[in-house]
Amino acid sequence: MLATTLPTSSDTVVDPLRAPAPRTVEETGLPQLFLVDLLCKILAQHGQMQLSELAASTKLPVSVLDAVLAPMRTEKLCEVARRGGSGTDADLCFNLTEFGRLRAQDAALRDAYAGPAPVAYADYVAQVRRNSVAHKPLSRAHMQRVYEGVVVRPALLDQLGAAFNSGRAIFMHGPAGSGKSYLAERLHGLLEGEVPIPHAILIDGAVVPIYDPVVHPAVAEEAPAGSQFDRRYTRDLRWVRCQRPAVLTGGELTIEMLDLRFDHGARLYQAPPHLKANGGILVIDDLGRQRCSPVELMNRWIVPLDRHIDFLALQNGYKFAVPFDMIVVFSSNLQPEELADGAFLRRLGYKIHVGPLPEALYRTVFQQVCERLGIAYDEALFDYLLRAHHGPEDRPLMACYPNDLLGQLCDLARYEGRQARLDQAGLDWAWQNYFGASTDDAGDSANLGEQK
């Protein structure tokens, strides 16, 4: 089967971070039988649980749990183990019966997910649309605030800003050490606001976990004034209030990772990185260094970049469309024409070259690193670095060099038990270490001779 289009939604989509929690099973958007299986798996995993613990585990209100547990008790799947002294529903404790344990085992064979209740696939799609990155236009003033203190050519920032507003993929290319990855990662700061991220989604009876604390930083919320058992004070906790996601992948990326994968050992689905990146930014770093060829990788992205949807498949063969709503940034040391054909390059939209710094900006970076590392800056020694090393060896002024070279001076100073300082001998020593130079073979031989 194939669902070739995304589900439609009404013009007024409710914000789950503000709307109250569902009161009934119908309002969850989830089938009753699915919730029965979920509760069986949770009880099988944790053993006897209070109703309050079940509510915390499933992120569902008691009114919904009551509507699921009542028929479970009738069907002898669970039983009330004991009642507390308070006389409230919160004190009720539930156990699985033997029938319930068999039901849990059967459900776990299909899907071992036993976490917070998912949200309906259509509800997830509606929220991605509602919080689309296309609704976040960028101004030059905002760009300058985010990159304040970063040494970069103003013209390059303007290129990035325009590319960001286009909604199209950005291809940043240039030599290693030019700062491409750093600039790309800072783009995440341009995405303001909070987004609702579901713990998981339900599609054709299968649960796909979405929320990942590594890429979805949760935003702290004030505890509600009332009890979690009072619907007036509780929103739908199946959604997590998060900052917009930032997903960074590099040389470890494979073609298989871009599909929905089912871990047969854990019996769980693993969402691809771009599904987790919806509403945020996806950075593909070191493009061309993956285990698959750049052409394979680029061909996999043609449809998502062009139509803003992707197609995934469950292990039962059911295929469905998912939103592809994010800022995609490719970063590579290779030239664009080395990575893909013209058809794909046209879809990239913006191809931005990040090269060596002009001398004035290189000096500024050098000064900033000196200040950060507690090394006294000396203009004459900076000029010496340019005159004695960069010039004769025709080394471009890469943004990474000051931090790497001065960091070696700090390493040596710690080894020798003294304060790091800037001098010609130290710069020569760091340069030779960094670039593997062997301009002083006689000195090396003398040092070896002294050790005999």
Backbone hydrogen bonds, N-H to C=O, Kabsch-Sander energy under -0.5 kcal/mol:
donor,donor_aa,acceptor,acceptor_aa,energy
3,A,319,K,-2.7
4,T,2,L,-0.8
13,V,11,D,-0.8
14,V,12,T,-0.5
18,R,15,D,-1.8
19,A,15,D,-2.5
21,A,234,T,-2.1
28,T,24,T,-0.8
28,T,25,V,-1.0
29,G,25,V,-0.7
29,G,26,E,-1.0
30,L,25,V,-0.8
35,L,31,P,-1.8
36,V,32,Q,-2.0
37,D,33,L,-2.2
38,L,34,F,-2.4
39,L,35,L,-2.5
40,C,36,V,-2.3
41,K,37,D,-2.3
42,I,38,L,-2.3
43,L,39,L,-2.7
44,A,40,C,-2.3
45,Q,41,K,-1.8
46,H,42,I,-2.3
47,G,43,L,-2.4
49,M,94,F,-2.0
51,L,92,L,-2.3
52,S,90,A,-0.9
54,L,50,Q,-2.2
55,A,51,L,-2.2
56,A,52,S,-1.9
57,S,53,E,-2.3
58,T,54,L,-2.7
59,K,55,A,-1.7
60,L,55,A,-0.6
64,V,61,P,-0.6
65,L,61,P,-2.0
66,D,62,V,-3.3
67,A,63,S,-1.1
68,V,64,V,-0.9
68,V,65,L,-0.8
69,L,65,L,-3.4
70,A,66,D,-2.1
72,M,68,V,-1.2
73,R,69,L,-2.4
74,T,70,A,-1.9
75,E,71,P,-2.3
76,K,73,R,-1.3
77,L,72,M,-3.1
78,C,72,M,-0.9
79,E,95,N,-2.4
81,A,79,E,-0.7
81,A,93,C,-2.7
82,R,93,C,-0.8
87,G,84,G,-0.5
91,D,88,T,-1.4
92,L,89,D,-1.7
93,C,82,R,-2.0
94,F,49,M,-3.0
95,N,79,E,-2.4
97,T,77,L,-2.0
101,R,97,T,-2.3
102,L,98,E,-2.0
103,R,99,F,-2.2
104,A,100,G,-2.4
105,Q,101,R,-2.4
106,D,102,L,-2.3
107,A,103,R,-2.3
108,A,104,A,-2.5
109,L,105,Q,-1.4
110,R,106,D,-0.8
110,R,107,A,-0.6
111,D,107,A,-2.2
112,A,267,R,-2.6
117,A,58,T,-2.5
119,V,200,A,-2.2
120,A,28,T,-0.5
121,Y,202,L,-1.4
124,Y,120,A,-2.0
125,V,121,Y,-2.3
126,A,122,A,-2.1
127,Q,123,D,-1.8
128,V,124,Y,-2.2
129,R,125,V,-2.2
130,R,126,A,-2.3
131,N,127,Q,-2.0
132,S,129,R,-1.4
135,H,132,S,-1.7
136,K,133,V,-1.6
143,M,139,S,-2.2
144,Q,140,R,-2.5
145,R,141,A,-1.8
146,V,142,H,-2.3
147,Y,143,M,-2.0
148,E,145,R,-1.1
150,V,147,Y,-2.1
151,V,149,G,-0.5
152,V,150,V,-0.9
156,L,153,R,-0.7
157,L,153,R,-1.7
158,D,154,P,-2.1
159,Q,155,A,-1.8
160,L,156,L,-2.3
161,G,157,L,-2.7
162,A,158,D,-2.4
163,A,159,Q,-2.4
164,F,160,L,-2.5
165,N,161,G,-2.0
166,S,162,A,-1.2
167,G,163,A,-0.7
167,G,164,F,-0.8
168,R,163,A,-0.5
169,A,347,R,-0.6
170,I,328,V,-2.8
171,F,350,Y,-3.2
172,M,170,I,-0.6
172,M,330,F,-3.5
173,H,171,F,-0.6
173,H,352,I,-2.3
174,G,332,S,-1.4
178,S,175,P,-1.4
183,L,179,G,-2.5
184,A,180,K,-2.6
185,E,181,S,-2.6
186,R,182,Y,-1.7
187,L,183,L,-0.7
187,L,184,A,-0.9
188,H,185,E,-1.3
189,G,186,R,-1.6
190,L,187,L,-2.0
191,L,188,H,-1.6
192,E,190,L,-1.0
195,V,242,C,-2.6
197,I,195,V,-0.5
197,I,240,V,-2.4
199,H,238,R,-2.2
201,I,208,V,-2.1
202,L,119,V,-2.3
203,I,201,I,-0.5
203,I,206,A,-2.8
206,A,203,I,-2.1
208,V,201,I,-2.8
208,V,206,A,-0.5
210,I,199,H,-1.9
211,Y,198,P,-1.0
211,Y,199,H,-0.6
215,V,212,D,-1.0
216,H,212,D,-2.4
219,V,241,R,-3.2
220,A,218,A,-0.5
230,D,227,S,-1.8
231,R,229,F,-0.7
233,Y,230,D,-1.9
234,T,231,R,-1.4
236,D,16,P,-0.7
236,D,19,A,-1.0
237,L,235,R,-1.0
239,W,236,D,-1.4
240,V,197,I,-3.2
242,C,195,V,-2.2
242,C,240,V,-0.7
243,Q,217,P,-2.6
244,R,193,G,-0.8
246,A,215,V,-0.9
247,V,281,I,-2.6
248,L,246,A,-0.5
249,T,283,V,-2.7
253,L,250,G,-1.8
258,L,254,T,-0.5
258,L,255,I,-1.4
259,D,256,E,-1.6
261,R,259,D,-0.6
261,R,270,Q,-1.8
263,D,261,R,-0.6
263,D,268,L,-3.2
264,H,262,F,-0.9
267,R,263,D,-2.2
268,L,263,D,-1.2
269,Y,207,V,-0.5
270,Q,261,R,-2.9
275,L,272,P,-1.0
276,K,272,P,-1.4
277,A,273,P,-1.2
278,N,275,L,-0.9
279,G,325,D,-3.8
280,G,277,A,-2.3
281,I,245,P,-2.1
282,L,327,I,-3.0
283,V,247,V,-3.0
284,I,282,L,-0.6
284,I,329,V,-3.2
285,D,249,T,-3.3
285,D,283,V,-0.9
287,L,331,S,-3.0
289,R,286,D,-2.1
291,R,251,G,-0.6
291,R,253,L,-0.6
297,L,293,S,-2.1
298,M,294,P,-2.9
299,N,295,V,-2.5
300,R,296,E,-1.7
301,W,297,L,-0.9
301,W,298,M,-0.9
302,I,298,M,-0.7
302,I,299,N,-0.7
305,L,301,W,-2.5
306,D,302,I,-1.8
307,R,303,V,-3.1
308,H,304,P,-1.8
310,D,322,V,-2.5
312,L,320,F,-2.6
314,L,318,Y,-2.8
317,G,314,L,-2.0
319,K,1,M,-2.4
320,F,312,L,-2.6
321,A,3,A,-0.7
322,V,310,D,-2.6
324,F,308,H,-2.4
326,M,324,F,-0.7
327,I,280,G,-2.4
328,V,326,M,-0.7
329,V,282,L,-2.9
329,V,327,I,-0.5
330,F,170,I,-3.3
331,S,284,I,-2.5
332,S,172,M,-2.2
338,E,335,Q,-1.7
339,L,336,P,-1.8
340,A,336,P,-1.4
345,L,341,D,-2.2
346,R,342,G,-1.9
347,R,343,A,-0.7
347,R,344,F,-0.9
348,L,344,F,-0.9
348,L,345,L,-0.6
349,G,345,L,-0.7
349,G,346,R,-0.5
350,Y,169,A,-1.5
350,Y,348,L,-2.3
351,K,349,G,-0.5
352,I,171,F,-3.0
352,I,350,Y,-0.6
353,H,351,K,-0.5
354,V,173,H,-3.0
355,G,353,H,-0.6
357,L,397,L,-3.2
362,Y,358,P,-2.4
363,R,359,E,-2.4
364,T,360,A,-1.7
365,V,361,L,-2.4
366,F,362,Y,-2.4
367,Q,363,R,-2.5
368,Q,364,T,-2.5
369,V,365,V,-2.4
370,C,366,F,-2.2
371,E,367,Q,-2.3
372,R,368,Q,-2.4
373,L,369,V,-2.4
374,G,370,C,-0.7
374,G,371,E,-0.7
375,I,370,C,-2.8
382,F,378,D,-2.0
383,D,379,E,-2.4
384,Y,380,A,-1.9
385,L,381,L,-2.0
386,L,382,F,-1.8
387,R,383,D,-2.8
388,A,384,Y,-3.4
389,H,385,L,-1.4
390,H,385,L,-2.0
391,G,386,L,-3.0
393,E,389,H,-1.9
394,D,390,H,-0.7
394,D,391,G,-1.2
395,R,390,H,-2.2
398,M,396,P,-1.6
400,C,177,G,-1.7
401,Y,398,M,-1.2
404,D,400,C,-1.9
405,L,401,Y,-3.2
406,L,402,P,-2.5
407,G,403,N,-1.6
408,Q,404,D,-1.1
409,L,405,L,-1.2
410,C,406,L,-1.7
411,D,407,G,-2.0
412,L,408,Q,-2.4
413,A,409,L,-2.2
414,R,410,C,-2.4
415,Y,411,D,-1.9
416,E,412,L,-2.2
417,G,413,A,-0.7
417,G,414,R,-0.6
418,R,413,A,-2.4
423,D,421,R,-0.6
427,L,423,D,-2.3
428,D,424,Q,-2.7
429,W,425,A,-2.4
430,A,426,G,-2.7
431,W,427,L,-2.5
432,Q,428,D,-2.3
433,N,429,W,-2.0
434,Y,430,A,-2.6
435,F,431,W,-2.7
436,G,432,Q,-1.1
437,A,432,Q,-0.8
441,D,438,S,-0.5
444,D,440,D,-2.4
445,S,441,D,-2.5
446,A,442,A,-2.3
447,N,443,G,-2.4
448,L,444,D,-2.3
449,G,445,S,-2.4
450,E,446,A,-2.0
451,Q,447,N,-0.8
451,Q,448,L,-0.7
452,K,449,G,-1.0
